Amino acid sequence: MTRPNRPIYLDNHATTPLDPRVLAAMRPWWEENFANPHSVEHAMGREAEAAVETARGHVSELIGASASEIILTSGATEANNLAIKGAARFAAGQGSERRRIITVATEHKCVLESVRDLAAEGFEPVVLPVRPDGLLDLDVLRHALEVPTLLVSVMAVNNEIGVVQDLAAIGALVKAAGALFHSDAAQGCGRIPLDVEELRLDLLSISGHKIYGPKGIGALYVRRRPRVRLAPLFSGGGQERGLRSGTLATPLIVGFGEAARIAGIEGLLDAGRIAGQREVFLTRLRAEVPGIRVNASQEHRVAGNTNLTFPGGVDAQALMAAAPEVCVSTGSACSSAAVEPSYVLAAIGLPEAEARSTLRVGIGRFTSPAEAEQGAALLAAAWQRLVEQD
Ligand SMILES: *Cc1c(COP(=O)(O)O)cnc(C)c1O
């Protein structure tokens, strides 16, 4: 995977590279069999359908589900919308009195906005704060659940600060309160063990391109026993048990399945190796940038994430511009004019000035020790130059 003069890619939260084995698995479904997997009247269609079902099996196995509980979507954004809006609308349609939908301030925008959008339909969005370590305080959740609640959505792993929520403890509280439990596991799947039975999840969202699979594909796990019912977002031909109409994207699904299969076998091995590269990266950076700080929980986190506040008031945008060979990111949302500091960093109590000096570094399956070392050296040198300019 290494090419000379290729930028050093340390942005594996935004997306991961396609694993070459995934590309190999996808190729025949682009080049040879293009049939519609719903065309079961002919051999090519049936072959495509079989490939889709094999892939669905791999995705389900990664999370301890059965294949019939996997609804294929265009990604985690769609899965999160379907889970949250679908569950709320179905329950309301059945005459449920429960209106409260609870989520957390550090969720991905697509979760926060789905929950907030439901206010217009008469639901009661509740966005809970997190502690300075990025974790949800269980007492805060317990208190919020005193009002009858329809759904609780808490992410498995945060995409900016990498913290791992205690889904087992959260799930126990949510189920005791009789609410549905959803998790956005786009950053969790394939990185930490996730079992829908152990965690008592009713709904779980996954994204293909965060697990070294293709972009534009993902899944929503929907529990069958006891059955969780959703209102679909799309009207159409009734594919995916009526929950997601539209022709299935066979090549993307085959790639997603292969990525899930590999994650199931190699995810924990990856984590061990990635933790080693992160150590290499941080050791070098700490030696050259005294006072650099790693944000949020140091224990409850995934191996690849490092959210770093640089000292000396250096601007993160300027730092990235001064180290163009390294691909990293801020959690900031760039609107047309201003760069808004990350709401996730605000939620863990980082002052705005510090948030503006903060970078997210994501090490992944294909990051070599040399890249980790060189990435740190380049960022440190850029920081040094900016500090000296002042
Ligand atoms: C990437 C990501 C998403 C969106 O996934 P897509 O498949 O790109 O729609 C949602 N939530 C989290 C936590 C993510 O990291």
The ligand as an SDF file (V2000), in Angstrom:
LIG
                    3D

 15 15  0  0  0  0  0  0  0  0999 V2000
  -18.6620    8.3330    9.2200 C   0  0  0  0  0  0  0  0  0  0  0  0
  -19.6700    8.3540   10.2860 C   0  0  0  0  0  0  0  0  0  0  0  0
  -21.0310    8.4150    9.9950 C   0  0  0  0  0  0  0  0  0  0  0  0
  -21.5570    8.5420    8.5900 C   0  0  0  0  0  0  0  0  0  0  0  0
  -21.3530    7.3660    7.8570 O   0  0  0  0  0  0  0  0  0  0  0  0
  -21.5850    7.3370    6.2880 P   0  0  0  0  0  0  0  0  0  0  0  0
  -21.5320    5.8840    5.9510 O   0  0  0  0  0  0  0  0  0  0  0  0
  -20.4760    8.1240    5.6850 O   0  0  0  0  0  0  0  0  0  0  0  0
  -22.9240    7.9280    6.0180 O   0  0  0  0  0  0  0  0  0  0  0  0
  -21.9150    8.4010   11.0480 C   0  0  0  0  0  0  0  0  0  0  0  0
  -21.4880    8.3270   12.3140 N   0  0  0  0  0  0  0  0  0  0  0  0
  -20.1920    8.2600   12.6280 C   0  0  0  0  0  0  0  0  0  0  0  0
  -19.7890    8.1580   14.0580 C   0  0  0  0  0  0  0  0  0  0  0  0
  -19.2330    8.2840   11.6320 C   0  0  0  0  0  0  0  0  0  0  0  0
  -17.9540    8.2310   11.9610 O   0  0  0  0  0  0  0  0  0  0  0  0
  1  2  1  0
  2  3  1  0
  2 14  2  0
  3  4  1  0
  3 10  2  0
  4  5  1  0
  5  6  1  0
  6  7  2  0
  6  8  1  0
  6  9  1  0
 10 11  1  0
 11 12  2  0
 12 13  1  0
 12 14  1  0
 14 15  1  0
M  END
$$$$
